[in-house]
Amino acid sequence: MTKTSKLIESIRTNPKTVRFDEACKIAVKMGFIYSGGKGLHQVFKRTNEPVQLNFQNRNGYIPYYQAVQLIAMLEKYEVGL
């Protein structure tokens, strides 16, 4: 099992404890591109994907609802990771 697949499994099993930097890393691996943000927020977009990922850094972690959005994108784009 690779490091990335272990990280993805960890995100799926514990969505309340997803680290901000790990969420950003996985978004980039899925083909999302950093497109800015203000303050503690970072926004990631992907070509031909209407949904963007917006992560907020709360003491090193992202909020639960943002982890759920990340998991939904993992379900859609995990092929090739």
DRENPA-3360 file (N, C-alpha, C; in nm, 2 decimals, always signed):
BEGIN
1 = MTKTSKLI = +0.09/-0.12/+0.00/+0.00/+0.00/+0.00/+0.09/+0.12/+0.00 ~ +0.06/+0.22/-0.09/+0.15/+0.33/-0.10/+0.11/+0.44/+0.00 ~ +0.19/+0.54/+0.02/+0.17/+0.65/+0.11/+0.04/+0.72/+0.08 ~ +0.02/+0.74/-0.05/-0.10/+0.81/-0.10/-0.23/+0.73/-0.07 ~ -0.22/+0.60/-0.09/-0.34/+0.52/-0.07/-0.37/+0.51/+0.08 ~ -0.27/+0.51/+0.17/-0.29/+0.51/+0.31/-0.35/+0.64/+0.35 ~ -0.31/+0.75/+0.30/-0.36/+0.88/+0.33/-0.51/+0.89/+0.29 ~ -0.54/+0.84/+0.17/-0.68/+0.84/+0.12/-0.77/+0.76/+0.21;
9 = ESIRTNPK = -0.72/+0.64/+0.25/-0.79/+0.55/+0.35/-0.82/+0.62/+0.48 ~ -0.72/+0.69/+0.53/-0.73/+0.77/+0.65/-0.83/+0.88/+0.64 ~ -0.84/+0.95/+0.53/-0.94/+1.05/+0.51/-1.08/+0.99/+0.51 ~ -1.09/+0.88/+0.44/-1.22/+0.82/+0.43/-1.27/+0.77/+0.57 ~ -1.18/+0.71/+0.65/-1.22/+0.65/+0.78/-1.24/+0.75/+0.89 ~ -1.16/+0.87/+0.88/-1.17/+0.97/+0.98/-1.19/+1.11/+0.92 ~ -1.30/+1.14/+0.87/-1.32/+1.27/+0.80/-1.32/+1.39/+0.90 ~ -1.33/+1.36/+1.02/-1.33/+1.47/+1.12/-1.18/+1.51/+1.16;
17 = TVRFDEAC = -1.09/+1.44/+1.11/-0.95/+1.47/+1.15/-0.86/+1.47/+1.03 ~ -0.90/+1.54/+0.92/-0.82/+1.56/+0.80/-0.74/+1.68/+0.82 ~ -0.61/+1.66/+0.80/-0.51/+1.78/+0.81/-0.52/+1.86/+0.69 ~ -0.51/+1.99/+0.71/-0.52/+2.09/+0.60/-0.42/+2.06/+0.49 ~ -0.29/+2.04/+0.53/-0.19/+2.02/+0.43/-0.21/+1.89/+0.35 ~ -0.26/+1.79/+0.42/-0.29/+1.66/+0.35/-0.40/+1.68/+0.25 ~ -0.51/+1.75/+0.29/-0.62/+1.78/+0.20/-0.57/+1.85/+0.07 ~ -0.49/+1.95/+0.09/-0.43/+2.02/-0.03/-0.35/+1.93/-0.12;
25 = KIAVKMGF = -0.27/+1.85/-0.06/-0.19/+1.75/-0.13/-0.27/+1.66/-0.21 ~ -0.38/+1.60/-0.16/-0.46/+1.51/-0.23/-0.54/+1.58/-0.34 ~ -0.58/+1.70/-0.32/-0.65/+1.78/-0.42/-0.56/+1.79/-0.54 ~ -0.44/+1.83/-0.52/-0.34/+1.84/-0.63/-0.32/+1.71/-0.70 ~ -0.31/+1.60/-0.63/-0.29/+1.47/-0.69/-0.40/+1.43/-0.77 ~ -0.52/+1.48/-0.74/-0.64/+1.45/-0.82/-0.66/+1.54/-0.95 ~ -0.57/+1.63/-0.96/-0.57/+1.72/-1.08/-0.63/+1.85/-1.06 ~ -0.66/+1.89/-0.93/-0.70/+2.02/-0.90/-0.58/+2.11/-0.89;
33 = IYSGGKGL = -0.61/+2.24/-0.93/-0.50/+2.34/-0.93/-0.53/+2.45/-0.83 ~ -0.44/+2.49/-0.75/-0.45/+2.60/-0.66/-0.49/+2.72/-0.74 ~ -0.60/+2.79/-0.70/-0.64/+2.91/-0.77/-0.66/+3.03/-0.68 ~ -0.60/+3.03/-0.57/-0.60/+3.14/-0.48/-0.67/+3.11/-0.35 ~ -0.70/+3.22/-0.28/-0.77/+3.21/-0.15/-0.74/+3.34/-0.07 ~ -0.81/+3.36/+0.03/-0.79/+3.47/+0.12/-0.78/+3.42/+0.26 ~ -0.68/+3.48/+0.34/-0.67/+3.44/+0.48/-0.63/+3.29/+0.49 ~ -0.72/+3.22/+0.56/-0.70/+3.08/+0.59/-0.75/+2.99/+0.49;
41 = HQVFKRTN = -0.81/+3.04/+0.38/-0.88/+2.96/+0.28/-0.79/+2.94/+0.16 ~ -0.80/+2.82/+0.10/-0.73/+2.79/-0.02/-0.83/+2.72/-0.11 ~ -0.84/+2.77/-0.24/-0.93/+2.72/-0.33/-0.86/+2.64/-0.44 ~ -0.92/+2.53/-0.48/-0.86/+2.44/-0.58/-0.97/+2.42/-0.68 ~ -0.93/+2.43/-0.81/-1.03/+2.41/-0.92/-0.97/+2.31/-1.02 ~ -1.06/+2.24/-1.09/-1.02/+2.14/-1.19/-1.09/+2.17/-1.32 ~ -1.02/+2.16/-1.44/-1.08/+2.19/-1.57/-1.20/+2.10/-1.59 ~ -1.31/+2.15/-1.64/-1.44/+2.08/-1.66/-1.50/+2.02/-1.54;
49 = EPVQLNFQ = -1.47/+2.07/-1.42/-1.54/+2.03/-1.30/-1.60/+2.15/-1.24 ~ -1.74/+2.15/-1.23/-1.81/+2.27/-1.18/-1.79/+2.29/-1.03 ~ -1.75/+2.18/-0.95/-1.73/+2.19/-0.81/-1.59/+2.23/-0.78 ~ -1.57/+2.33/-0.70/-1.43/+2.36/-0.66/-1.41/+2.32/-0.51 ~ -1.29/+2.29/-0.47/-1.26/+2.25/-0.34/-1.21/+2.38/-0.26 ~ -1.27/+2.41/-0.15/-1.23/+2.53/-0.07/-1.20/+2.48/+0.07 ~ -1.07/+2.48/+0.10/-1.03/+2.43/+0.23/-0.99/+2.55/+0.33 ~ -1.04/+2.54/+0.45/-1.02/+2.64/+0.55/-0.93/+2.57/+0.66;
57 = NRNGYIPY = -0.82/+2.64/+0.69/-0.72/+2.59/+0.79/-0.77/+2.63/+0.93 ~ -0.82/+2.53/+1.00/-0.86/+2.55/+1.14/-0.77/+2.48/+1.23 ~ -0.67/+2.55/+1.28/-0.57/+2.48/+1.37/-0.51/+2.36/+1.30 ~ -0.48/+2.37/+1.17/-0.41/+2.26/+1.11/-0.51/+2.15/+1.04 ~ -0.64/+2.16/+1.07/-0.73/+2.07/+1.01/-0.84/+2.14/+0.93 ~ -0.91/+2.07/+0.85/-1.02/+2.12/+0.77/-1.15/+2.09/+0.84 ~ -1.26/+2.17/+0.82/-1.39/+2.13/+0.88/-1.44/+2.01/+0.82 ~ -1.53/+1.94/+0.89/-1.59/+1.81/+0.85/-1.65/+1.82/+0.72;
65 = YQAVQLIA = -1.74/+1.92/+0.69/-1.81/+1.93/+0.57/-1.72/+1.94/+0.45 ~ -1.60/+2.01/+0.47/-1.51/+2.02/+0.36/-1.44/+1.88/+0.33 ~ -1.42/+1.80/+0.44/-1.37/+1.67/+0.42/-1.47/+1.58/+0.35 ~ -1.59/+1.60/+0.37/-1.70/+1.52/+0.30/-1.69/+1.56/+0.15 ~ -1.67/+1.69/+0.12/-1.66/+1.73/-0.02/-1.54/+1.67/-0.09 ~ -1.43/+1.66/-0.01/-1.31/+1.60/-0.06/-1.33/+1.45/-0.09 ~ -1.40/+1.38/+0.00/-1.42/+1.24/-0.02/-1.51/+1.22/-0.14 ~ -1.61/+1.31/-0.17/-1.69/+1.30/-0.29/-1.61/+1.31/-0.41;
73 = MLEKYEVG = -1.51/+1.40/-0.41/-1.42/+1.42/-0.53/-1.33/+1.30/-0.54 ~ -1.29/+1.24/-0.43/-1.21/+1.12/-0.43/-1.28/+1.00/-0.50 ~ -1.41/+0.99/-0.47/-1.49/+0.89/-0.53/-1.50/+0.91/-0.69 ~ -1.50/+1.04/-0.73/-1.51/+1.07/-0.87/-1.37/+1.06/-0.94 ~ -1.26/+1.10/-0.88/-1.14/+1.11/-0.95/-1.02/+1.03/-0.90 ~ -1.05/+0.93/-0.81/-0.94/+0.86/-0.75/-0.86/+0.77/-0.85 ~ -0.92/+0.74/-0.96/-0.85/+0.65/-1.06/-0.71/+0.71/-1.09 ~ -0.61/+0.63/-1.08/-0.48/+0.68/-1.12/-0.40/+0.73/-1.00;
81 = L = -0.46/+0.73/-0.88/-0.38/+0.78/-0.76/-0.30/+0.66/-0.70;
% end
